[in-house]
């Protein structure tokens, strides 16, 4: 990540605790947090993850990161 740069994204991998399989179709239940300059964790402005591809990249989700984040 680059500080104060627009149009960045964070990719994260979601999985089930048992048996550890990729979690698909769960974008509405995922929240990402950012800790900018160690000031404490705050939810990203983009509160809705986008699933990359449930078939070809199961479990991978994208969040847009605002320039101020």
C-alpha positions in Angstrom: 0.0 0.0 0.0 1.1 3.5 -0.7 0.1 6.4 1.5 -2.2 9.1 0.0 -2.5 7.3 -3.4 -5.9 6.8 -5.0 -7.4 3.7 -6.7 -5.8 1.0 -4.5 -7.4 -2.3 -3.5 -7.0 -4.8 -0.8 -7.4 -8.5 -1.6 -8.3 -10.9 1.2 -8.9 -14.6 1.5 -11.9 -15.9 3.5 -12.1 -19.5 4.6 -14.1 -21.7 6.9 -12.5 -22.8 10.2 -13.6 -26.4 9.6 -12.4 -27.9 7.2 -10.5 -24.8 6.0 -12.1 -24.6 2.6 -12.5 -21.3 0.7 -15.6 -19.3 1.7 -17.6 -18.2 -1.4 -20.7 -16.1 -1.6 -20.1 -14.4 1.7 -19.2 -10.8 0.6 -22.0 -9.2 2.6 -20.6 -10.6 5.9 -17.0 -9.5 5.5 -15.7 -6.2 6.9 -12.1 -5.0 6.5 -10.4 -2.6 8.8 -7.4 -0.2 8.4 -5.1 1.0 11.0 -3.7 4.2 9.6 -0.5 5.5 11.3 -1.2 3.2 14.3 -4.2 5.4 15.3 -6.5 2.4 15.8 -8.5 0.1 13.6 -11.4 1.7 11.6 -13.6 0.0 9.1 -12.9 0.8 5.4 -15.2 3.2 3.6 -15.9 0.4 1.1 -18.2 -1.7 3.3 -19.1 -4.2 0.6 -16.5 -6.7 -0.6 -16.5 -7.9 -4.2 -15.9 -11.6 -4.7 -13.3 -11.9 -7.4 -14.5 -15.2 -8.9 -16.2 -18.0 -7.0 -15.1 -20.6 -9.5 -11.6 -19.6 -10.5 -10.6 -17.8 -7.3 -12.8 -19.1 -4.6 -12.6 -17.3 -1.3 -10.8 -14.2 -2.7 -12.5 -10.8 -2.1 -11.6 -7.2 -3.0 -12.1 -4.0 -1.1 -11.5 -0.5 -2.6 -9.4 1.7 -0.4 -10.1 5.5 -0.4 -7.1 7.8 -0.9 -7.5 9.1 2.7 -7.3 5.6 4.1 
